[in-house]
């Protein structure tokens, strides 16, 4: 015990981390790009309704916001969006605007000008995964038409440009001798003329989903990733190539049980790609015609993450022929791979982990790095000199490191007899200490095919600096630990995640870290499902906090967005009322005996408010203490500063109440 520390009840320690500090952080830094001495990225504005802007850092190091309110560079493709902008060298940027989902060109020093037609209804046409090449913007387009959703790969010419491939005849698709499918339909279509631009042109249709449209260096071939219901992109995808001159197309890699991602043309006749055919997302090289893809560095590590958002490249080929890669288990490390010899050397950088997105101009890299005492940050690395420069942080004001918890990766034995992974954040405060084991909250991530990493997070520090520990659980089914670990959740959602959550609480108590009577659980989205499910079936927790959680499976599948509309088929099973009744929280609500806090955005298109409302009503009917808070204008993931601040304050008060502090 430090002489300066005093003994105070847990959860009441004085802390410099306020709710407003947390609300102002979480800028969602994303999709950095680099060209020479200039760098671009996206970031949110929590104080401006959560809109997303594009930031440009020029050669002199001056940082400037390109989009002012009310413009917002955010796409709603798949509802989770993705890369919503692209740089047009010498002209400006192209971006998808959130309000109407149209593509706009923002000329340097000018005002946004539309490139795509005004939709017949709001958000009827959406665009993501933007790439500028040969005077055109190539992207994935999502069309909403009377309840039907379809997607295609399309392009639109930039103003004043007549370059780019010629359209194939609109007579349907053809295929060469190596074609495995005739689903891809290259088309030449018109959607109404636009001032200063060209008519949007569809090139590829026929599959339910598309990602990573990538033109070959000579402009003759288009590579892309596709998949169909009921698969999700981490279950099975195909990498296909279309010859633009005649529409012939064929499969390079992938299938129903192989997840292929992130193609990048090495030259006119070969491509890099990510595949999990070995059980891990590794980097491969494939020839345009013939032969199975060749592993460049076979390793039981992940070189990519799940495709929740479109447009993130987890590696970056460099001018000298090497490839910058991200790899690891749990946190990803940054290294440089020599494809010719298969050797991989990690770069010495002051970041313990990286988000799975890199960009390069061939000589320097930009990415998003983090560490236990470093929030997610836009980082630039000069490959030749090894110099690292931090350009911008996710959080502005970082408290004294003494208030930050030491992060430790731990493995615990799940109740199913298998290991589970987690990050431990014990209470930390230089001014105060508690007596006896501390209260803890088990954090459960969303997805559920997702992952938590060991990054500085002011939201966690908000609790740990007040004397509430956090265990961030990567239950069986999480990403970051190979396909077999992901597959643990196949057909077992509501079983494996629940068992691992209970095992996490038992581990905290067995290790003497937590008071077993003062352990709570919280999670959002799929994590909210786990919170509700574990509270229905176990007495391990003193209370549960669910942010926009799923409570009823059939209703969720019928009302959620198209991207996840068949997800439950894999997670639990196709429509089976008897099976669903053994898993879903709404059917098991009679088992809840602990207090609960439910928080929900009323504009959520992923988990509609009815899911939380029904569970809250069922708890009220049974006399179980429950607080249900709703927020107008919030969707899936709270973005507004005032919402995040109010939610966090309510959550802290809830823990203080259930822990009897």
ZAMARGU-4260 file (C-alpha; in steps of 0.2 Angstrom, whole numbers, plus 5000, padded with zeros to 4 digits):
<rodrens>
0) 5000/5000/5000 | 5007/5017/4995 | 5008/5030/5009 | 4997/5041/4998 | 4983/5028/4996
5) 4968/5028/5008 | 4956/5013/5010 | 4939/5017/5002 | 4925/5006/4997 | 4926/4999/4980
10) 4917/5008/4966 | 4918/5024/4975 | 4937/5029/4972 | 4940/5047/4966 | 4944/5046/4947
15) 4950/5058/4934 | 4941/5049/4921 | 4923/5056/4919 | 4908/5051/4909 | 4911/5066/4897
20) 4929/5060/4895 | 4924/5043/4889 | 4910/5051/4878 | 4922/5062/4869 | 4934/5048/4866
25) 4929/5033/4855 | 4932/5043/4839 | 4931/5027/4829 | 4947/5031/4819 | 4946/5022/4803
30) 4952/5017/4785 | 4969/5027/4784 | 4976/5031/4767 | 4993/5038/4762 | 5000/5046/4747
35) 5017/5053/4748 | 5018/5065/4763 | 4999/5066/4764 | 4988/5055/4775 | 4969/5053/4776
40) 4957/5044/4788 | 4939/5045/4795 | 4934/5049/4813 | 4918/5052/4822 | 4912/5068/4830
45) 4902/5062/4846 | 4898/5080/4850 | 4890/5083/4833 | 4877/5069/4834 | 4890/5056/4830
50) 4893/5061/4812 | 4909/5054/4803 | 4921/5066/4795 | 4936/5064/4784 | 4953/5071/4791
55) 4967/5076/4780 | 4985/5078/4786 | 4996/5088/4773 | 5014/5087/4769 | 5017/5101/4782
60) 5009/5091/4796 | 4994/5102/4796 | 4978/5092/4801 | 4961/5098/4793 | 4944/5092/4793
65) 4937/5090/4776 | 4919/5088/4779 | 4909/5100/4790 | 4892/5097/4797 | 4880/5091/4791
70) 4890/5081/4779 | 4894/5063/4786 | 4905/5051/4777 | 4897/5035/4783 | 4889/5021/4772
75) 4875/5009/4777 | 4880/4995/4766 | 4877/4979/4777 | 4872/4992/4790 | 4889/4990/4797
80) 4896/5000/4783 | 4915/5001/4780 | 4926/5011/4769 | 4916/5026/4764 | 4928/5037/4755
85) 4943/5036/4742 | 4956/5048/4738 | 4956/5055/4720 | 4974/5061/4717 | 4975/5079/4713
90) 4957/5082/4714 | 4950/5078/4731 | 4940/5064/4739 | 4925/5054/4734 | 4913/5049/4749
95) 4896/5041/4753 | 4885/5053/4763 | 4876/5046/4777 | 4859/5056/4775 | 4855/5051/4757
100) 4869/5037/4754 | 4874/5045/4738 | 4892/5046/4732 | 4899/5064/4731 | 4915/5071/4724
105) 4923/5084/4736 | 4935/5094/4725 | 4950/5102/4734 | 4944/5118/4741 | 4926/5116/4734
110) 4909/5109/4739 | 4903/5091/4737 | 4895/5087/4720 | 4884/5072/4718 | 4891/5057/4707
115) 4876/5045/4709 | 4858/5048/4705 | 4846/5053/4719 | 4837/5038/4725 | 4819/5035/4723
120) 4817/5033/4742 | 4829/5037/4756 | 4844/5026/4757 | 4838/5015/4743 | 4855/5014/4735
125) 4870/5013/4746 | 4889/5012/4741 | 4904/5005/4750 | 4922/4998/4747 | 4927/5013/4736
130) 4942/5012/4725 | 4947/5025/4713 | 4956/5019/4697 | 4957/5025/4679 | 4946/5039/4681
135) 4932/5029/4689 | 4926/5025/4706 | 4923/5006/4708 | 4913/5000/4723 | 4900/4988/4730
140) 4882/4995/4728 | 4867/4989/4738 | 4850/4991/4732 | 4834/4991/4743 | 4818/4989/4732
145) 4801/4985/4741 | 4809/4975/4754 | 4821/4966/4742 | 4840/4969/4744 | 4852/4965/4731
150) 4870/4970/4728 | 4882/4972/4713 | 4899/4979/4709 | 4898/4995/4699 | 4908/5010/4694
155) 4904/5028/4690 | 4916/5039/4680 | 4923/5055/4688 | 4919/5072/4680 | 4930/5075/4665
160) 4936/5057/4663 | 4933/5046/4649 | 4945/5032/4654 | 4942/5015/4660 | 4937/4998/4653
165) 4923/4997/4640 | 4907/4989/4645 | 4903/4971/4641 | 4888/4967/4631 | 4872/4967/4642
170) 4867/4949/4636 | 4872/4940/4652 | 4888/4931/4658 | 4900/4920/4649 | 4914/4909/4656
175) 4930/4901/4651 | 4935/4883/4652 | 4940/4885/4670 | 4924/4893/4676 | 4915/4885/4691
180) 4899/4896/4690 | 4889/4906/4679 | 4881/4917/4693 | 4891/4932/4689 | 4882/4943/4677
185) 4892/4958/4669 | 4880/4971/4664 | 4880/4988/4656 | 4866/4998/4664 | 4861/5016/4665
190) 4853/5025/4681 | 4850/5042/4674 | 4863/5055/4669 | 4872/5066/4681 | 4879/5083/4680
195) 4898/5082/4678 | 4899/5063/4679 | 4895/5047/4670 | 4880/5035/4672 | 4883/5022/4686
200) 4887/5005/4677 | 4885/4988/4685 | 4898/4975/4681 | 4895/4960/4692 | 4878/4954/4699
205) 4871/4937/4704 | 4878/4934/4721 | 4870/4940/4738 | 4886/4949/4744 | 4901/4956/4737
210) 4918/4964/4744 | 4935/4969/4738 | 4932/4975/4720 | 4950/4975/4714 | 4956/4979/4696
215) 4972/4971/4689 | 4986/4983/4684 | 4982/4982/4666 | 4964/4985/4669 | 4959/4969/4660
220) 4952/4959/4675 | 4942/4962/4690 | 4945/4952/4706 | 4931/4951/4719 | 4925/4941/4734
225) 4907/4935/4735 | 4896/4924/4745 | 4878/4919/4747 | 4865/4916/4761 | 4865/4907/4773
230) 4884/4909/4774 | 4893/4923/4783 | 4910/4929/4776 | 4919/4920/4790 | 4910/4904/4785
235) 4914/4903/4767 | 4917/4915/4752 | 4924/4914/4735 | 4938/4924/4726 | 4933/4926/4708
240) 4940/4935/4693 | 4930/4942/4679 | 4938/4946/4662 | 4930/4963/4658 | 4932/4962/4639
245) 4919/4948/4637 | 4913/4944/4655 | 4921/4927/4657 | 4923/4923/4676 | 4931/4909/4686
250) 4935/4905/4704 | 4952/4907/4711 | 4950/4901/4728 | 4937/4898/4742 | 4921/4888/4744
255) 4907/4884/4756 | 4920/4880/4770 | 4934/4892/4766 | 4934/4910/4770 | 4944/4920/4757
260) 4947/4939/4759 | 4957/4954/4753 | 4963/4950/4736 | 4978/4961/4729 | 4985/4960/4712
265) 5004/4957/4713 | 5005/4959/4694 | 4994/4955/4679 | 4995/4936/4682 | 4995/4933/4700
270) 4986/4939/4716 | 4989/4939/4735 | 4974/4934/4746 | 4970/4929/4763 | 4963/4911/4766
275) 4959/4901/4781 | 4960/4884/4772 | 4974/4879/4785 | 4962/4883/4799 | 4970/4901/4801
280) 4968/4916/4790 | 4985/4916/4782 | 4993/4925/4767 | 4993/4916/4750 | 4999/4919/4732
285) 4987/4913/4718 | 4990/4912/4699 | 4977/4920/4688 | 4976/4903/4678 | 4979/4886/4686
290) 4986/4879/4702 | 4980/4880/4720 | 4985/4896/4730 | 5002/4894/4738 | 5005/4899/4757
295) 5018/4912/4759 | 5021/4909/4777 | 5011/4895/4785 | 5008/4899/4803 | 4995/4895/4817
300) 4991/4914/4818 | 4978/4925/4811 | 4983/4937/4797 | 4966/4945/4796 | 4950/4948/4805
305) 4931/4945/4802 | 4923/4955/4787 | 4910/4965/4797 | 4915/4981/4788 | 4919/4982/4769
310) 4936/4989/4763 | 4949/4985/4776 | 4965/4978/4769 | 4975/4968/4783 | 4991/4968/4773
315) 5000/4980/4761 | 5013/4976/4747 | 5028/4987/4747 | 5038/4993/4732 | 5053/4982/4736
320) 5043/4966/4734 | 5040/4963/4752 | 5023/4963/4761 | 5018/4972/4777 | 5007/4961/4787
325) 4998/4960/4803 | 4998/4943/4812 | 4996/4935/4829 | 4984/4927/4841 | 4973/4939/4850
330) 4982/4956/4847 | 4990/4957/4830 | 5008/4962/4828 | 5016/4972/4813 | 5029/4963/4802
335) 5037/4963/4785 | 5036/4947/4775 | 5048/4942/4761 | 5037/4932/4749 | 5051/4924/4740
340) 5059/4916/4755 | 5043/4915/4767 | 5053/4924/4781 | 5043/4936/4792 | 5052/4949/4803
345) 5042/4960/4816 | 5045/4979/4816 | 5051/4986/4832 | 5037/4999/4835 | 5030/5005/4852
350) 5012/4997/4849 | 5007/4980/4856 | 4993/4978/4844 | 4985/4984/4827 | 4968/4985/4820
355) 4967/4974/4804 | 4969/4988/4792 | 4984/4994/4783 | 4988/5006/4769 | 5004/5010/4759
360) 5010/5021/4745 | 5024/5008/4743 | 5037/5016/4754 | 5028/5021/4770 | 5014/5013/4780
365) 4999/5019/4789 | 4989/5009/4802 | 4979/5010/4818 | 4990/5004/4833 | 4987/5003/4851
370) 4994/4997/4868 | 4989/4995/4886 | 4993/5013/4889 | 4990/5019/4872 | 4973/5022/4864
375) 4970/5017/4846 | 4980/5029/4836 | 4984/5033/4817 | 5002/5029/4815 | 5014/5031/4800
380) 5029/5021/4798 | 5044/5024/4786 | 5049/5007/4781 | 5067/5012/4775 | 5071/5021/4792
385) 5060/5012/4804 | 5054/5029/4810 | 5037/5029/4818 | 5026/5044/4820 | 5009/5045/4829
390) 4997/5057/4819 | 4981/5056/4830 | 4974/5047/4845 | 4956/5041/4848 | 4956/5049/4865
395) 4962/5067/4868 | 4966/5068/4887 | 4974/5052/4894 | 4975/5051/4913 | 4990/5048/4923
400) 4996/5030/4919 | 4994/5026/4938 | 4975/5027/4935 | 4976/5015/4920 | 4975/4996/4924
405) 4989/4984/4919 | 4982/4973/4905 | 4986/4954/4906 | 4981/4941/4893 | 4974/4926/4902
410) 4968/4909/4898 | 4954/4900/4908 | 4947/4883/4908 | 4929/4884/4901 | 4915/4874/4908
415) 4915/4863/4892 | 4932/4857/4896 | 4941/4869/4884 | 4952/4884/4886 | 4945/4902/4884
420) 4954/4918/4881 | 4952/4935/4890 | 4960/4951/4895 | 4961/4956/4913 | 4960/4974/4919
425) 4962/4975/4938 | 4957/4990/4948 | 4970/5004/4948 | 4971/5020/4957 | 4986/5029/4966
430) 4975/5037/4978 | 4964/5023/4985 | 4964/5005/4988 | 4950/4993/4994 | 4949/4979/5006
435) 4947/4961/5001 | 4943/4954/4984 | 4936/4968/4972 | 4920/4968/4962 | 4922/4964/4944
440) 4912/4965/4928 | 4914/4952/4914 | 4913/4961/4897 | 4906/4951/4883 | 4909/4957/4865
445) 4897/4958/4851 | 4897/4949/4835 | 4896/4935/4841 | 4910/4932/4828 | 4920/4946/4835
450) 4935/4949/4847 | 4941/4960/4861 | 4959/4966/4861 | 4971/4973/4874 | 4970/4991/4870
455) 4968/5006/4881 | 4950/5010/4883 | 4944/5024/4893 | 4927/5016/4896 | 4936/5002/4905
460) 4947/5014/4914 | 4932/5023/4920 | 4927/5008/4930 | 4944/5001/4935 | 4950/5018/4942
465) 4935/5018/4953 | 4938/5001/4960 | 4928/4990/4948 | 4939/4977/4939 | 4935/4971/4921
470) 4938/4954/4913 | 4936/4956/4894 | 4931/4939/4888 | 4934/4931/4871 | 4922/4916/4873
475) 4923/4901/4862 | 4917/4907/4845 | 4927/4923/4845 | 4940/4928/4831 | 4958/4929/4834
480) 4962/4911/4838 | 4959/4901/4822 | 4944/4894/4813 | 4942/4879/4825 | 4940/4892/4840
485) 4927/4901/4829 | 4918/4885/4825 | 4915/4881/4843 | 4899/4892/4842 | 4892/4883/4827
490) 4875/4878/4833 | 4880/4882/4851 | 4875/4900/4853 | 4868/4902/4870 | 4878/4887/4876
495) 4896/4889/4874 | 4896/4908/4876 | 4886/4906/4892 | 4897/4892/4899 | 4912/4902/4896
500) 4905/4918/4904 | 4900/4907/4920 | 4918/4900/4919 | 4925/4918/4919 | 4916/4922/4935
505) 4921/4906/4943 | 4939/4909/4938 | 4939/4927/4945 | 4933/4920/4962 | 4945/4905/4962
510) 4960/4916/4959 | 4955/4927/4973 | 4953/4942/4962 | 4934/4945/4964 | 4921/4944/4977
515) 4910/4930/4970 | 4894/4940/4977 | 4900/4955/4967 | 4902/4950/4949 | 4892/4957/4936
520) 4891/4955/4917 | 4888/4967/4903 | 4888/4966/4884 | 4881/4974/4868 | 4872/4966/4853
525) 4876/4948/4853 | 4885/4951/4869 | 4868/4957/4876 | 4861/4941/4871 | 4874/4932/4881
530) 4871/4943/4896 | 4852/4940/4896 | 4855/4921/4892 | 4867/4919/4907 | 4856/4928/4919
535) 4841/4916/4914 | 4851/4900/4917 | 4864/4904/4930 | 4866/4912/4947 | 4884/4917/4944
540) 4881/4935/4942 | 4874/4949/4954 | 4867/4958/4939 | 4867/4960/4920 | 4869/4975/4908
545) 4863/4973/4890 | 4865/4986/4877 | 4854/4982/4862 | 4854/4964/4865 | 4844/4950/4856
550) 4831/4941/4866 | 4820/4931/4853 | 4828/4922/4838 | 4813/4920/4826 | 4808/4938/4828
555) 4826/4944/4826 | 4829/4934/4810 | 4812/4941/4803 | 4816/4959/4807 | 4835/4961/4806
560) 4844/4968/4791 | 4848/4957/4776 | 4867/4954/4781 | 4863/4944/4797 | 4845/4938/4792
565) 4852/4920/4791 | 4866/4921/4804 | 4855/4912/4817 | 4854/4897/4805 | 4873/4894/4808
570) 4873/4900/4827 | 4858/4890/4833 | 4849/4881/4818 | 4836/4885/4805 | 4819/4890/4811
575) 4815/4877/4825 | 4803/4884/4838 | 4807/4869/4850 | 4826/4872/4849 | 4824/4891/4850
580) 4814/4889/4866 | 4829/4880/4874 | 4841/4895/4870 | 4833/4912/4868 | 4832/4923/4884
585) 4813/4928/4881 | 4808/4910/4883 | 4819/4907/4898 | 4816/4923/4907 | 4808/4914/4922
590) 4825/4910/4927 | 4831/4927/4930 | 4833/4932/4948 | 4846/4946/4947 | 4843/4964/4943
595) 4845/4970/4925 | 4849/4986/4916 | 4844/4986/4897 | 4849/5001/4886 | 4842/5002/4868
600) 4843/5014/4853 | 4826/5017/4845 | 4833/5018/4828 | 4842/5002/4828 | 4840/4993/4811
605) 4851/4978/4817 | 4843/4973/4834 | 4826/4982/4833 | 4820/4990/4850 | 4806/4976/4851
610) 4820/4964/4857 | 4824/4974/4873 | 4806/4980/4876 | 4799/4962/4876 | 4813/4956/4888
615) 4810/4971/4899 | 4791/4968/4899 | 4793/4950/4904 | 4805/4955/4918 | 4792/4967/4925
620) 4778/4955/4924 | 4788/4943/4935 | 4793/4957/4947 | 4812/4956/4943 | 4821/4973/4946
625) 4824/4980/4929 | 4829/4997/4922 | 4825/5000/4903 | 4832/5015/4895 | 4829/5020/4877
630) 4838/5034/4866 | 4829/5043/4852 | 4840/5044/4836 | 4853/5031/4842 | 4855/5015/4831
635) 4867/5000/4834 | 4881/5007/4844 | 4879/5023/4853 | 4887/5038/4844 | 4881/5054/4852
640) 4891/5061/4867 | 4876/5064/4877 | 4870/5046/4875 | 4886/5038/4879 | 4888/5049/4895
645) 4871/5046/4901 | 4872/5027/4898 | 4889/5026/4907 | 4883/5036/4922 | 4868/5024/4924
650) 4878/5009/4922 | 4890/5014/4936 | 4875/5018/4947 | 4868/5001/4943 | 4884/4992/4949
655) 4885/5003/4965 | 4868/4997/4969 | 4869/4979/4966 | 4886/4978/4974 | 4878/4987/4989
660) 4891/5000/4989
</rodrens>
